[in-house]
């Protein structure tokens, strides 16, 4: 079927988008990029702005995260021999911290007397507080005695903030 791309209507474009989304093995984000390319062509090249608001976009599929078993977590933590790295991983796991939250922690964010961590400007720029277990508090004290961080709880090689890329390598 031959299509004149200059006279195509939004219903035909929507049919094409549904075909891409349903019949091909593309992710939702790839399909979104394809839609953006089509919209760019119609909005900026052909100056047909009605396409912008009338194209139906597929919804991103909601999948449950993969959860590691207790044994898998133990093996990961036991394989880590560097105290700083092990402490970082333990904090992420036990407190449910995101990588950015962990590396942004400052020494004074740890409330050891109340067994809490104050997380500033977390996801959505919201502050939150998480509980510390006795085990992780002991690990933090051991880490602090050895590394003596000044500003950030986990500092890089030169005393600056630890980087997310370094944490991901750990």
C-alpha positions in Angstrom: 0.0 0.0 0.0 1.4 3.4 -1.1 1.0 6.2 1.4 1.3 9.9 0.5 3.0 11.1 3.6 2.0 14.7 3.0 -1.8 14.0 3.0 -1.8 11.3 5.7 -4.2 12.0 8.6 -3.7 11.4 12.4 -5.8 8.2 12.3 -3.4 6.6 9.8 -0.4 7.7 11.8 -2.0 6.2 15.0 -2.6 3.0 13.1 1.1 3.0 12.2 2.1 3.6 15.8 -0.1 0.7 17.0 1.4 -1.5 14.4 4.9 -0.6 15.5 4.0 -1.1 19.2 2.2 -4.4 18.8 3.8 -6.3 15.9 7.5 -5.4 16.3 9.8 -6.4 19.2 10.7 -2.9 20.2 10.7 -1.6 23.7 8.3 1.2 24.7 11.2 3.8 24.7 12.2 2.7 21.2 8.6 3.1 20.0 8.5 6.5 21.7 11.6 7.6 19.8 10.0 6.4 16.5 6.9 8.5 17.4 9.1 11.5 18.1 10.8 11.2 14.7 7.4 11.0 13.0 6.1 14.0 15.0 9.3 16.0 14.2 8.7 15.4 10.5 5.1 16.5 10.6 5.5 19.4 13.0 8.8 20.9 11.7 9.0 19.8 8.1 5.4 19.7 6.9 4.2 22.2 9.6 1.2 20.1 10.5 0.9 20.8 14.2 -2.4 18.9 14.7 -0.3 15.7 14.9 1.3 16.8 18.2 -1.8 16.3 20.4 -3.6 13.6 18.5 -1.0 10.8 18.4 -1.7 8.1 20.9 1.5 7.0 22.7 1.9 3.4 24.1 2.1 3.2 27.9 5.4 2.0 29.4 4.9 -1.5 30.8 5.1 -1.9 34.5 7.3 -4.8 35.6 8.3 -5.8 39.1 12.0 -5.4 40.0 14.2 -8.5 40.2 14.9 -9.3 43.8 18.0 -11.1 44.9 17.7 -13.9 47.5 19.2 -13.6 51.0 22.0 -16.1 49.9 22.8 -14.0 46.8 23.1 -10.9 48.9 25.3 -12.6 51.5 27.6 -13.9 48.7 27.9 -10.4 47.2 28.7 -8.8 50.6 31.1 -11.6 51.6 33.0 -11.3 48.3 33.7 -7.7 49.1 36.9 -7.3 51.1 37.4 -3.5 51.0 35.7 -2.0 54.1 34.6 1.1 52.3 33.0 -0.8 49.5 31.4 -3.3 51.8 30.0 -0.5 54.0 28.5 1.2 50.9 26.8 -2.0 49.7 25.5 -2.8 53.2 24.0 0.7 53.5 22.4 0.5 50.1 20.9 -2.9 50.8 19.9 -2.4 54.5 18.5 1.1 54.1 17.2 1.0 50.6 19.3 3.9 49.4 19.7 4.9 45.8 23.3 5.3 44.5 22.9 9.1 44.3 21.6 9.2 47.9 24.5 7.2 49.2 27.3 9.3 47.6 25.5 12.5 48.7 25.5 11.5 52.4 27.5 13.7 54.6 29.1 12.7 57.9 26.6 14.8 59.9 23.6 13.1 58.1 24.2 10.0 60.3 22.3 10.2 63.6 24.0 7.4 65.5 22.4 8.3 68.8 18.9 7.9 67.2 19.9 5.2 64.7 18.8 7.2 61.7 20.1 8.6 58.4 18.8 11.9 57.2 18.7 11.9 53.4 18.6 15.4 51.9 17.1 16.2 48.5 16.3 12.6 47.6 14.2 11.6 44.6 11.7 14.3 43.8 13.9 16.7 45.9 12.3 15.5 49.1 14.1 14.9 52.4 13.5 11.6 54.1 14.8 9.6 57.2 15.7 5.9 57.2 16.4 3.7 60.2 19.8 2.2 60.9 20.2 -1.3 62.3 22.7 -2.1 65.1 24.7 -4.2 62.6 25.0 -1.4 60.0 25.8 1.1 62.7 28.7 -1.0 63.9 29.9 -1.3 60.3 29.7 2.5 59.9 31.7 3.1 63.2 34.3 0.6 62.0 34.5 2.4 58.6 34.6 5.8 60.2 37.6 4.8 62.5 39.6 3.6 59.5 38.8 6.3 56.9 38.0 9.4 59.0 35.9 11.1 56.3 35.6 14.9 56.7 32.6 16.2 54.6 31.1 13.4 52.6 30.6 10.0 54.4 32.1 8.3 51.4 34.9 10.4 49.9 36.9 9.7 46.7 40.6 9.3 46.4 41.3 13.0 46.9 38.8 13.8 49.6 36.1 14.9 47.2 32.7 13.3 46.8 32.7 9.7 45.7 31.4 9.3 42.2 28.3 7.3 41.0 30.4 5.6 38.3 32.9 4.4 41.0 30.0 3.1 43.1 28.5 1.3 40.1 31.9 -0.4 39.5 31.9 -1.6 43.1 
